[in-house]
Amino acid sequence: MDEVFVRVNGERRYLWRAVDHESEALEVHVTKVRDRSAAMDFLKRALKRFCSR
């Protein structure tokens, strides 16, 4: 899991990424806030997508 600060339309946003061992992005999520709730939402979404296979 990786987190990066980006600017979207001049506003600061947080880009959350799940990457594999080859540095390929598996899941990407952009949020306005950087807190536990945003991180947990991203993690749940990524796990739901990749663990249901």
Gaussian input, Z-matrix of N, CA and C with variables (Angstrom, degrees):
# hf/3-21g

backbone

0 1
 N
 C     1     B1
 C     2     B2     1     A1
 N     3     B3     2     A2     1     D1
 C     4     B4     3     A3     2     D2
 C     5     B5     4     A4     3     D3
 N     6     B6     5     A5     4     D4
 C     7     B7     6     A6     5     D5
 C     8     B8     7     A7     6     D6
 N     9     B9     8     A8     7     D7
 C    10    B10     9     A9     8     D8
 C    11    B11    10    A10     9     D9
 N    12    B12    11    A11    10    D10
 C    13    B13    12    A12    11    D11
 C    14    B14    13    A13    12    D12
 N    15    B15    14    A14    13    D13
 C    16    B16    15    A15    14    D14
 C    17    B17    16    A16    15    D15
 N    18    B18    17    A17    16    D16
 C    19    B19    18    A18    17    D17
 C    20    B20    19    A19    18    D18
 N    21    B21    20    A20    19    D19
 C    22    B22    21    A21    20    D20
 C    23    B23    22    A22    21    D21
 N    24    B24    23    A23    22    D22
 C    25    B25    24    A24    23    D23
 C    26    B26    25    A25    24    D24
 N    27    B27    26    A26    25    D25
 C    28    B28    27    A27    26    D26
 C    29    B29    28    A28    27    D27
 N    30    B30    29    A29    28    D28
 C    31    B31    30    A30    29    D29
 C    32    B32    31    A31    30    D30
 N    33    B33    32    A32    31    D31
 C    34    B34    33    A33    32    D32
 C    35    B35    34    A34    33    D33
 N    36    B36    35    A35    34    D34
 C    37    B37    36    A36    35    D35
 C    38    B38    37    A37    36    D36
 N    39    B39    38    A38    37    D37
 C    40    B40    39    A39    38    D38
 C    41    B41    40    A40    39    D39
 N    42    B42    41    A41    40    D40
 C    43    B43    42    A42    41    D41
 C    44    B44    43    A43    42    D42
 N    45    B45    44    A44    43    D43
 C    46    B46    45    A45    44    D44
 C    47    B47    46    A46    45    D45
 N    48    B48    47    A47    46    D46
 C    49    B49    48    A48    47    D47
 C    50    B50    49    A49    48    D48
 N    51    B51    50    A50    49    D49
 C    52    B52    51    A51    50    D50
 C    53    B53    52    A52    51    D51
 N    54    B54    53    A53    52    D52
 C    55    B55    54    A54    53    D53
 C    56    B56    55    A55    54    D54
 N    57    B57    56    A56    55    D55
 C    58    B58    57    A57    56    D56
 C    59    B59    58    A58    57    D57
 N    60    B60    59    A59    58    D58
 C    61    B61    60    A60    59    D59
 C    62    B62    61    A61    60    D60
 N    63    B63    62    A62    61    D61
 C    64    B64    63    A63    62    D62
 C    65    B65    64    A64    63    D63
 N    66    B66    65    A65    64    D64
 C    67    B67    66    A66    65    D65
 C    68    B68    67    A67    66    D66
 N    69    B69    68    A68    67    D67
 C    70    B70    69    A69    68    D68
 C    71    B71    70    A70    69    D69
 N    72    B72    71    A71    70    D70
 C    73    B73    72    A72    71    D71
 C    74    B74    73    A73    72    D72
 N    75    B75    74    A74    73    D73
 C    76    B76    75    A75    74    D74
 C    77    B77    76    A76    75    D75
 N    78    B78    77    A77    76    D76
 C    79    B79    78    A78    77    D77
 C    80    B80    79    A79    78    D78
 N    81    B81    80    A80    79    D79
 C    82    B82    81    A81    80    D80
 C    83    B83    82    A82    81    D81
 N    84    B84    83    A83    82    D82
 C    85    B85    84    A84    83    D83
 C    86    B86    85    A85    84    D84
 N    87    B87    86    A86    85    D85
 C    88    B88    87    A87    86    D86
 C    89    B89    88    A88    87    D87
 N    90    B90    89    A89    88    D88
 C    91    B91    90    A90    89    D89
 C    92    B92    91    A91    90    D90
 N    93    B93    92    A92    91    D91
 C    94    B94    93    A93    92    D92
 C    95    B95    94    A94    93    D93
 N    96    B96    95    A95    94    D94
 C    97    B97    96    A96    95    D95
 C    98    B98    97    A97    96    D96
 N    99    B99    98    A98    97    D97
 C   100   B100    99    A99    98    D98
 C   101   B101   100   A100    99    D99
 N   102   B102   101   A101   100   D100
 C   103   B103   102   A102   101   D101
 C   104   B104   103   A103   102   D102
 N   105   B105   104   A104   103   D103
 C   106   B106   105   A105   104   D104
 C   107   B107   106   A106   105   D105
 N   108   B108   107   A107   106   D106
 C   109   B109   108   A108   107   D107
 C   110   B110   109   A109   108   D108
 N   111   B111   110   A110   109   D109
 C   112   B112   111   A111   110   D110
 C   113   B113   112   A112   111   D111
 N   114   B114   113   A113   112   D112
 C   115   B115   114   A114   113   D113
 C   116   B116   115   A115   114   D114
 N   117   B117   116   A116   115   D115
 C   118   B118   117   A117   116   D116
 C   119   B119   118   A118   117   D117
 N   120   B120   119   A119   118   D118
 C   121   B121   120   A120   119   D119
 C   122   B122   121   A121   120   D120
 N   123   B123   122   A122   121   D121
 C   124   B124   123   A123   122   D122
 C   125   B125   124   A124   123   D123
 N   126   B126   125   A125   124   D124
 C   127   B127   126   A126   125   D125
 C   128   B128   127   A127   126   D126
 N   129   B129   128   A128   127   D127
 C   130   B130   129   A129   128   D128
 C   131   B131   130   A130   129   D129
 N   132   B132   131   A131   130   D130
 C   133   B133   132   A132   131   D131
 C   134   B134   133   A133   132   D132
 N   135   B135   134   A134   133   D133
 C   136   B136   135   A135   134   D134
 C   137   B137   136   A136   135   D135
 N   138   B138   137   A137   136   D136
 C   139   B139   138   A138   137   D137
 C   140   B140   139   A139   138   D138
 N   141   B141   140   A140   139   D139
 C   142   B142   141   A141   140   D140
 C   143   B143   142   A142   141   D141
 N   144   B144   143   A143   142   D142
 C   145   B145   144   A144   143   D143
 C   146   B146   145   A145   144   D144
 N   147   B147   146   A146   145   D145
 C   148   B148   147   A147   146   D146
 C   149   B149   148   A148   147   D147
 N   150   B150   149   A149   148   D148
 C   151   B151   150   A150   149   D149
 C   152   B152   151   A151   150   D150
 N   153   B153   152   A152   151   D151
 C   154   B154   153   A153   152   D152
 C   155   B155   154   A154   153   D153
 N   156   B156   155   A155   154   D154
 C   157   B157   156   A156   155   D155
 C   158   B158   157   A157   156   D156

   B1=1.4329
   B2=1.5176
   B3=1.3222
   B4=1.4520
   B5=1.5128
   B6=1.3181
   B7=1.4516
   B8=1.5204
   B9=1.3381
   B10=1.4573
   B11=1.5219
   B12=1.3182
   B13=1.4569
   B14=1.5260
   B15=1.3320
   B16=1.4597
   B17=1.5236
   B18=1.3181
   B19=1.4621
   B20=1.5206
   B21=1.3190
   B22=1.4648
   B23=1.5226
   B24=1.3151
   B25=1.4644
   B26=1.5334
   B27=1.3139
   B28=1.4509
   B29=1.5136
   B30=1.3283
   B31=1.4645
   B32=1.5219
   B33=1.3165
   B34=1.4617
   B35=1.5279
   B36=1.3193
   B37=1.4596
   B38=1.5161
   B39=1.3009
   B40=1.4520
   B41=1.5174
   B42=1.3019
   B43=1.4665
   B44=1.5198
   B45=1.3291
   B46=1.4584
   B47=1.5188
   B48=1.3355
   B49=1.4525
   B50=1.5257
   B51=1.3080
   B52=1.4668
   B53=1.5225
   B54=1.3330
   B55=1.4640
   B56=1.5229
   B57=1.3276
   B58=1.4621
   B59=1.5265
   B60=1.3116
   B61=1.4614
   B62=1.5262
   B63=1.3334
   B64=1.4681
   B65=1.5243
   B66=1.3239
   B67=1.4728
   B68=1.5248
   B69=1.3216
   B70=1.4659
   B71=1.5211
   B72=1.3227
   B73=1.4626
   B74=1.5221
   B75=1.3216
   B76=1.4587
   B77=1.5196
   B78=1.3059
   B79=1.4615
   B80=1.5126
   B81=1.3342
   B82=1.4639
   B83=1.5207
   B84=1.3295
   B85=1.4657
   B86=1.5284
   B87=1.3357
   B88=1.4656
   B89=1.5282
   B90=1.3391
   B91=1.4666
   B92=1.5183
   B93=1.3219
   B94=1.4672
   B95=1.5111
   B96=1.3228
   B97=1.4685
   B98=1.5187
   B99=1.3247
   B100=1.4577
   B101=1.5205
   B102=1.3154
   B103=1.4477
   B104=1.5270
   B105=1.3038
   B106=1.4588
   B107=1.5256
   B108=1.3005
   B109=1.4623
   B110=1.5271
   B111=1.3235
   B112=1.4627
   B113=1.5217
   B114=1.3194
   B115=1.4675
   B116=1.5331
   B117=1.3140
   B118=1.4623
   B119=1.5230
   B120=1.3169
   B121=1.4672
   B122=1.5223
   B123=1.3224
   B124=1.4584
   B125=1.5237
   B126=1.3185
   B127=1.4620
   B128=1.5285
   B129=1.3155
   B130=1.4705
   B131=1.5237
   B132=1.3276
   B133=1.4672
   B134=1.5217
   B135=1.3290
   B136=1.4646
   B137=1.5236
   B138=1.3249
   B139=1.4576
   B140=1.5247
   B141=1.3086
   B142=1.4578
   B143=1.5238
   B144=1.3079
   B145=1.4573
   B146=1.5342
   B147=1.3274
   B148=1.4557
   B149=1.5207
   B150=1.3138
   B151=1.4736
   B152=1.5116
   B153=1.3150
   B154=1.4629
   B155=1.5256
   B156=1.3145
   B157=1.4618
   B158=1.4778
   A1=107.64
   A2=115.55
   A3=122.03
   A4=107.84
   A5=116.49
   A6=121.64
   A7=108.66
   A8=116.10
   A9=121.95
   A10=108.57
   A11=116.92
   A12=122.20
   A13=108.02
   A14=117.52
   A15=122.30
   A16=109.00
   A17=115.54
   A18=120.59
   A19=108.50
   A20=115.24
   A21=122.16
   A22=106.31
   A23=116.46
   A24=122.15
   A25=111.74
   A26=116.45
   A27=121.74
   A28=115.17
   A29=117.88
   A30=121.48
   A31=110.07
   A32=116.46
   A33=121.79
   A34=110.18
   A35=115.51
   A36=122.69
   A37=109.16
   A38=116.71
   A39=122.99
   A40=108.80
   A41=115.45
   A42=122.43
   A43=107.80
   A44=116.11
   A45=122.30
   A46=107.58
   A47=116.78
   A48=120.64
   A49=110.35
   A50=114.71
   A51=120.91
   A52=105.07
   A53=116.73
   A54=121.36
   A55=109.83
   A56=115.94
   A57=120.46
   A58=110.25
   A59=116.75
   A60=121.46
   A61=113.48
   A62=117.88
   A63=122.27
   A64=111.81
   A65=116.70
   A66=124.51
   A67=113.69
   A68=116.98
   A69=121.69
   A70=108.52
   A71=117.23
   A72=121.39
   A73=109.47
   A74=116.12
   A75=121.58
   A76=111.64
   A77=115.96
   A78=122.04
   A79=108.27
   A80=117.45
   A81=122.77
   A82=108.22
   A83=116.13
   A84=121.28
   A85=107.78
   A86=118.14
   A87=123.12
   A88=108.42
   A89=116.27
   A90=120.91
   A91=110.88
   A92=115.77
   A93=121.28
   A94=111.32
   A95=116.45
   A96=120.77
   A97=110.77
   A98=114.68
   A99=120.83
   A100=106.73
   A101=115.08
   A102=119.99
   A103=110.15
   A104=115.57
   A105=121.22
   A106=111.21
   A107=117.05
   A108=121.50
   A109=111.41
   A110=117.62
   A111=121.45
   A112=110.97
   A113=116.67
   A114=120.80
   A115=110.96
   A116=117.13
   A117=120.71
   A118=111.24
   A119=117.99
   A120=121.13
   A121=110.57
   A122=115.86
   A123=119.96
   A124=110.86
   A125=116.72
   A126=120.92
   A127=111.40
   A128=117.48
   A129=121.20
   A130=110.85
   A131=116.22
   A132=120.16
   A133=111.24
   A134=116.17
   A135=120.11
   A136=111.10
   A137=117.88
   A138=121.59
   A139=111.79
   A140=116.52
   A141=120.53
   A142=110.96
   A143=116.27
   A144=121.15
   A145=112.46
   A146=117.36
   A147=120.38
   A148=114.80
   A149=118.34
   A150=119.72
   A151=111.93
   A152=118.36
   A153=120.81
   A154=112.41
   A155=117.98
   A156=121.33
   A157=112.45
   D1=141.12
   D2=-176.15
   D3=-138.76
   D4=150.00
   D5=177.90
   D6=-133.07
   D7=135.28
   D8=-177.82
   D9=-136.62
   D10=142.70
   D11=173.61
   D12=-87.22
   D13=131.49
   D14=177.37
   D15=-134.12
   D16=160.24
   D17=174.64
   D18=-108.49
   D19=127.10
   D20=178.01
   D21=-123.71
   D22=117.62
   D23=-176.53
   D24=52.45
   D25=38.54
   D26=177.38
   D27=80.86
   D28=-0.01
   D29=-179.34
   D30=-109.37
   D31=142.93
   D32=-179.45
   D33=-76.03
   D34=128.31
   D35=177.98
   D36=-129.38
   D37=164.03
   D38=179.89
   D39=-114.28
   D40=122.91
   D41=-179.17
   D42=-103.01
   D43=115.86
   D44=178.07
   D45=-100.38
   D46=135.10
   D47=-179.49
   D48=-134.58
   D49=141.75
   D50=169.41
   D51=-107.80
   D52=124.92
   D53=-177.70
   D54=-121.10
   D55=152.26
   D56=177.73
   D57=-94.13
   D58=-173.86
   D59=-176.54
   D60=-67.63
   D61=-14.88
   D62=177.20
   D63=-100.88
   D64=12.70
   D65=-179.70
   D66=64.91
   D67=25.27
   D68=174.26
   D69=-86.50
   D70=135.50
   D71=179.33
   D72=-74.04
   D73=123.26
   D74=178.72
   D75=-93.55
   D76=-38.67
   D77=-178.41
   D78=-146.61
   D79=142.02
   D80=-179.52
   D81=-133.88
   D82=139.11
   D83=-178.95
   D84=-145.81
   D85=134.45
   D86=179.05
   D87=-114.04
   D88=131.16
   D89=179.59
   D90=-130.50
   D91=159.87
   D92=175.61
   D93=-82.02
   D94=-30.78
   D95=-175.68
   D96=-112.94
   D97=155.91
   D98=176.91
   D99=-120.81
   D100=93.34
   D101=179.41
   D102=-147.32
   D103=-179.79
   D104=-177.57
   D105=-60.29
   D106=-41.30
   D107=-178.67
   D108=-61.06
   D109=-43.84
   D110=178.92
   D111=-64.77
   D112=-40.91
   D113=179.11
   D114=-65.74
   D115=-42.92
   D116=-179.66
   D117=-67.18
   D118=-38.91
   D119=176.73
   D120=-60.04
   D121=-45.24
   D122=179.69
   D123=-64.24
   D124=-45.91
   D125=-178.24
   D126=-62.85
   D127=-43.15
   D128=178.20
   D129=-62.40
   D130=-42.52
   D131=-179.34
   D132=-65.04
   D133=-42.42
   D134=179.63
   D135=-66.18
   D136=-44.38
   D137=179.37
   D138=-64.44
   D139=-40.41
   D140=178.98
   D141=-61.55
   D142=-40.41
   D143=-178.64
   D144=-69.82
   D145=-41.73
   D146=-172.42
   D147=-97.69
   D148=-17.37
   D149=179.24
   D150=-93.20
   D151=-9.40
   D152=179.78
   D153=-88.27
   D154=1.07
   D155=-178.27
   D156=-77.01

